[in-house]
Structure formats: structure tokens, C-alpha cells
Amino acid sequence: MRHRTLPFLLLALSLALSWAAPAWAELPKVGDTLPSFAIAPFAVEADAVELGLSQNAPFTIADIPTPYILLEIIGVYCPICHEMSPQLTRLTKRLKRAGLDTRITLLGIAAGGTPMEVQYIRQREYAFPVSPDTDYAIYDLLDKPKTPFTMIVDKQGTVRYAHRGMIPDMDALFRIIQELE
């Protein structure tokens, strides 16, 4: 009986993996240029000021005054995102102490997050601006990455760093940011 079911299980596994593989192959990677997209106004009004924007209205990456943006795609209910948020808070503070906050801005995009959910997590966990992506528009454009998904992009949208999941070494990420030209 076992010998008859094994080929069916292997076929099912093979099909599942073949359907999943193309989605991962399309995630933004270093050297890719992101298409231009609008980012929703912030749920926390002060985030627009913190980001250096003149008003809390839809904006693009090119509107952010620093040459680089650390774009963090998060899920408001993602346990790994919540686990990583204190590390990103420490990174934000470390960048300020090192004077690198004029070269790079951290920006969170809450995939599927409503303004109310973003206000909640922003007040409790995230020390950097977070914009809601209520309708998953940006998340879909980036090929639905598992969260967290971290990228460093320049003003033209060129990806300089990309990482899916928990960042294992924030010191290494800090060094990458230091070396950006």
C-alpha cells in the first residue's frame, strides 16, 4: 500500500513546488529597479514630517529627501516582524548617532494594514514611519513577499540590498548602510 501512495505524494509535492517557485523568482533583488508606485498617506500625521515630506499626502520614493531608503515590508500580525521591530528601532537610533540619518530613511509599508492598525503598531513598536498598504497594492507589486521583507533602494528605485525574513546580523546591515555611496 505504501509503494502505491508514494508516487502520488511525490507528484503532489513536485507540483506544489513548481507552482511556488516562480513567485519567489520574481521578488526584487539587488540590481533590480522597482517600478514607480504611490505610497499612501501616513496614519500617524507626524510620520510625514519625520520623513521630511511637506504634507501628509500620497508620495513616492523619489519624494523622500535622503538618497537611500530602507523599505521594510511588514505584516501587522506577522510575529517575525514584531520580533524584529526592536532591532530596527536600535538601528534607527544607531544611524542617528552615526550621522547616517541624512543618507538613509527607514520606511515601513504595512501590507494589508489599515490606518487604525498602523497607528496601533506605530505607537507601540516601530520607531520609524509606517504607511498603510490597505489594499496590498505595493505588496502585490513586489510579488507578495513573505514578511518581513527588507530592501535598501536609492532615489531611482534601484535595489541595493534585499532580504526576506529576520535579519540575522544588524551590525552587517549597518556596515552595508555605511558603505553606500
N, C-alpha and C positions, 0 to 999 in steps of 0.2 A: 504494500500500500504506500509506503514512504517513497519508493522509487517512482511511482506514478505522479505524485504531487510535486516532487522536487523540480521537474522541468517547468511546471506551471508557475511555481514560485519564482524561479529564476527568470522566466519570461516577464512576469509582472514587475519584478524588481528592475529588470533591464528597461522596460517601457517607462516606468516611473522616473528612472534616472535620465533617460533620453529626453523626456519632456521637461525635466527640471534644468538640465544643463544649459539650454540656450538662454534662459533668464539670467543665470549667473554670468554668462559670457558677455552680456550687454551692459553690465554695471560700469559706471565711469571708472577709468583707470588713469594712471599717470600719463600725461601727454594728450589725453582727450580734451576737447573743448566742449564745454556744456552749451547747449542751446540757450538763448536768452529766455528768461522767464520772469514773470512778475511775482514778487513776494508780497503776501497780504500785510495790511497794516497790523501793528502790534496790539495785543490785548492789554498790555501794560503801556500806557502812553509814554512813560518816562523812557522806555526802551528806544524809541525813535531818537530822542535827544542823546542818550548814551551811545547810540550807533553813529551819531554825527549827522543825522538827517534833519532837514529844516522843518519837516512836518510828518505827522503820522498818517501816511497815505501809502498806497502800493508803490513799491520800489523795485529796483533790480540790483544785482551785484555791483554793476558799474556805478551806482549811486553812492556806494559806501566809500568814505573818504580814504581808507587805508589801501595800500597796494595789494594786500592779501587778505583773504577771508578764510577762517576756519569754519567750515559749514558742517554742522552736526545735525544729522537727520535722526530724530528721536521719536519714540512712541511714548505717549503719556502713560501708558500702562506697561511699558517694557521694563522688566526687572533689571536687565543688564544696563539699560540707560540710567535708571535710578542709582544703580551701584556705581556707575562711572561718573555721575554728576559731581560728587565731591572732588574727584581728581581733576575735573575740568575747572572747577572753582579754584583749586590751588594753582592750576596752570594759568588761569586768568590773572590771579594776584602776582604770580611769578613773572609773567610778561610785563605787567605794570612796573614792578620793581626793577626789571632789567631795561626799562625804557622801550620795550618792543611793542607796546600797545599802540604806538603811532604807525607801526608797519603791518600789524595784523589785527583783525577784529574777529571775535568769536560770535557766531550767529547760529542759533538753534532753529530748526524747522520741525514743528511738531506734526508729524504725519497723521492726519485724521483728527488732530486735536482741535477742539472748539475753543473760542476765546475764553470761556469760563474755565475750561480745563487748563489752558495755558497760564491764565492768571494764577491758578492754584499751584501748579508746579513751579512757576516762576518765583512766587513768593517764598516757597519752601525749600527749593533745591538748586535752582540754576542762577548763577551769579553773572550771567550774560544774557543779552536779549534773545527772546524766543518768539518766533512768529507762528501763528496757527496755519496749518495747511488742511483746513477742514474738509475740503473735497478731494484730497490726495493728489492734487494737480502736479505739484513738484515731485512728490514721491513716485507717481506714475511715470513722469518724465525721466526720472533717474532709474527706471526699470525695477521699481518696487524692491529696493534693497532691504534686507533684514536690518533691524535696528539694534544697536546704533550703527550708523554709517558715517564715517568722518572723512572729510575732504579738506584739503587746502587748495584754494583756487586763487588765481590772480584776477585783476580787474577785467580781463578779456574772457574770463571763464575757463582758462586753461588749468587743468587739474595738475597740481604739483605733488599731491600726496593723497592716497585713498586707502582706507582701512575699514573693513566690516567687522563689527563686534567690539569687544572690550579691547582697549588699547593696553597692551601688556607693559609698556615702558614709557611713561610720560616724560622721563628725562631724555629719552631718544627723540621723542616728538619735539620737545623743547629745543634740542640741538638742531633738528631739521628746520624749525622756525628761525633760529639764529642764523642759519646758513642761507636763507632765502635772499636772493639778490634783487 
